[in-house]
Amino acid sequence: MTALTRRVLFWATLIALTVVFIAPLVWMVSTSFKTDNDATALPLSWFPRPVSGQAYDRVLSASSQTPVLRWFLNSLAAGACNAVLIVAVDAMAAYALARMRFRGQRVVFGTVVGTLFIPAFVFLIPNFLIVNKLGWLDSLWALIVPSAGGAFGVFFLRQFFLALPRELEEAALLDGANQWQIFTRVVLPLSRHTLATLAVLSFLTNWNDFIWPIYVLFSPQHLTLPAGLSTLQNAQMTHYPIVMAGAVLASIPVLVLFVAAQRHVIASVARSGIKG
């Protein structure tokens, strides 16, 4: 196989993969500008005929039962606060498990990792009872706090902390720094890409969560975007343009976050492959 043939196959593969990933997004945006009849008409069309903004008018029209912008802000606040809390809690726990020595350390770490193999649905009822006892039902606290001590974040950060050179921490110790100063002034600055990656993953997980908000949120004003958009459908008919318009709104923060944080994500992945 010649170099030209390999190059052609390489670019053809990239173009094909791009089409596969971009096509659903194009279809989503196109359908959001269609009417109900056009969205279900056969044969299906990639272009709206005619172009209609009725779905966005319906989605963005504020009412006491469908305050979509309020749902958007709720999701944004819950996702951002949850991401910050997860990074703070998991970073401290991971550093303790990576650098400090105490009795039962391996047992604690094994227990944390073991929870990753338990289906998330198992925690629904226990978490609901805890949130109920704390009086957090029908509030954003129920979406922010319960997942703050995520096992994935602890495992993810611990593995990164183990790869950091100990010499840097030992040098700071010789300069008179205590354990907390070493953690905040040496370890965390070196881990900014990894912390940013965890924050992005945590935000996306909270943003896309559908089951838990339905369990703990009841008032229309307190719903998040995924849970709230489900109320725009009825049992008799699915309004595809409205569903797609809601999906477009829900995807905007995700795309913006990815563009803003992709440098940190790529740096984190690249660093994880370096053995120091």
N, C-alpha and C positions, 0 to 999 in steps of 0.2 A: 504494500500500500504506500503510495507516494505521499509526500508531505502535504501537497495540495489537496489530495483526497481526504486525508485526516483532518485538515483544517475545515474543509467543506462539511464533513460529517459532524465535526465539533460544533460549528455554528448552526447547522440544521437542527441538532439536538437541543441547543440552547433556545432557538426560536420556537421549537415545538413545545418545550417545557414552559416558555413564557406564555404562549397561547393557552396552554392548559390551565395555568394559574390566573391569567388575566380574564379569560372568557367569563367565568362566573361573576366577577366584579362588574364587567361591562353589562352582563345580562341583568344584574341587580339594579344598576343605575337606570338602564333602559326601561325596565318594567316599572320602576317607580314613577316614571313620567307617562305611563299608559293609563287608559281608562279600564274599568273592570271588564268590559266586553272585549276590548283589544287584548288584554292580558291573557284571556282564555280562548281567543279565536284561533281557529286552525285554517291554514298552517301557521305555526308560530313565526313571529317576525322579530328580528333583532332591533328594529327601529319602531318607536311609538307612532301610531297613526290614528288620530292626531296627537301632537305633544300636549299633555295635560298636566297641570300642577295641582289637581284636585287632591291627590294623595298627600302632598305636603301641606296643603291647606288644612286637611283633616288632622294630620299628625301634629301640626304646630298650633292649631286652634286651642287656646287654653280654655279649659272648663273645669268644673269642680271634680269631675270624674276622670278626665283624661288630661291632666296637666303635664304634657310631655316634656316641656322645658324643665319643669320641676324634677321630673324623673331623671333627666339628663344631669342636672346639677347634683342630685342625690347620688347617682352612680359615680360622678366625678369626685365628690367629697369622700364617699366611702372608699373608693379605690385608692385615692391619694393617701388618706390617713392610714388605711390598712397597710399599704406598701411601706410607709415610713415606720410604722410600728413593727412590722415584720423584720425590716432591716436592723432596727435598733435591738430588738430582743434576740434575734437569731445570731447577730454578730457577737454579742456578749456571751451567749451560750456556746457558740462554736469556738470562740477563742479560749474559753475555759476548758473545753474538751480537747483542744489542740495543744495547748501549752502548759496548763496547770496540771499538777499531779495530786490526786486525792483518792482515797479508798473508794472502790466501786466505780471508778471512772469508765472502765470497759463495759461494765453492766449498764451504766447509764446510757452510754453511747449506743450499745446494742439495742436497748429498749427504744431509744429514739428512732433508730433506723428501722426497727421492727414494725413501728406504727405505719411506715410507708406501705406495708403489705396488707394493711387492713382496709377494706373498702370504705370509702367516705360515707356511704349511707349508714354504716354502723354507728357513726357519731351523731346522726341527726337527732335522735331522741335524747341522749345524754346532754348534748349541747343545748337543745331546746329547754330542758328542765333547768339547766344552769342559768340560761338567759332569763327564763321566767322568774327564778328566785331572785335574780339581781334587778328585776324590774325593767329590763331593757327591751321587752317585746314591743314591736311597732315603733322602733327607733333605730337610727343608724348605728348606735353602739353595738347592736346585735350583729351587724355586718363587719364592724371594724375590729373588735376585740377578740372574739373566739378563735380566729385563725392566726393570731399574732405569734404563737409559738410553733410555727410550722416545722415539721421534721425535715422536709426537703431543704429548707433554707439553712438549718443547722448543719446538715450533712454537706451541702454544697460549699458553705463558707469554711467549714472545718478542713475539708480537703485542700482548699486554697491556702489557708493559714499554715497547714503543715508544709506546704511547698515554699514558704517564705524563708529566706536565710536567717538562721538563728543569730548569726553574727551581728545583724543590725540591732536586734533587741538586747543582746549582751553589751554592745557598745553604749546603748542608751542607759542600761543598768549601771555601767561603770561611771557614767556621767551624773549619776544621782537620781535618775528617773525611777518612779515607783511603777508598779504593775499597771495601774490605770493610765498613767501618762504614757507608758510604752504602747498601750492599746490604742489610745486616742490620737497620739502624735506621731507614731511610727507605723503601726499596723494598718489602721484605717486609711491614712493617705495612700499607702501602697496598694490598698484593696479597692480603690474607688471604682475601677471598671467592673470588678466582680460585684460590688455592692449595687452599682447601677443596674447590672444585669438582673440581679435578684429583685430589685425594686420594679423593674419592667415586668418580669414574670408574675410578681405578686399583684401588680395593678391589673394586668390582663386577666388573671384568674378571678379576681374580685369583680372586675367589670363584666365578665361573661357569665358570672354565676347566676343561675336561674332557680334552682330548687330551693336553696336556703332562704333567699328573700321571700319566696312564696310562703314558707313556713312561719316566718317571724314578723312579716310586715302585713298590715291589714288595711290601713287607711290609704286612699288613693294618693294623698300628698306625700306619703312616706315611701312609696314604691320606688324601686330602681328601674332603669330603662328596660332591661330584658323582661323583668316581671310585668312592668306596666304595659309594654307593647303587646303582650299576650292578651290583654283585655280589649284590644281594638278589634279582635276577631270575635265572631259568634259561631254558634253551633250549626247554623243553617248554611253559612257561606263564608268562604275565606276570601277576603279582599286583598288579592295579591299586590296591587300597587301600594296599598297602605302598609302591608307587611314589609315590602321592599324599601319603601321610604323610611320606615323605622330602622331597617337594617343599615341603610346608608348613613343615617344620623349616628347609629351606634358604632359604625366603623371609622368615623372621622377621627375621634381621639386615639384609636388604635394606630391608624396610619401616621398621625402626627407624632405619636410617642415613638413609633418605630424609626421614623426619619430622624428624630431628635437624638435617639439613644443608640442608633445602630453602630456608631463609632465605639461606644463603650462595650457593646455586646461582642463585636468582632475582636476588640482588644482582649476581652476576657477569654474568649475561645482560643485565641492565638497564644495567650499566656499559659493557658492550662496545658498546652502541649509542650511547654519548655521545662526541661528538668534542670533545676538549679543545683 
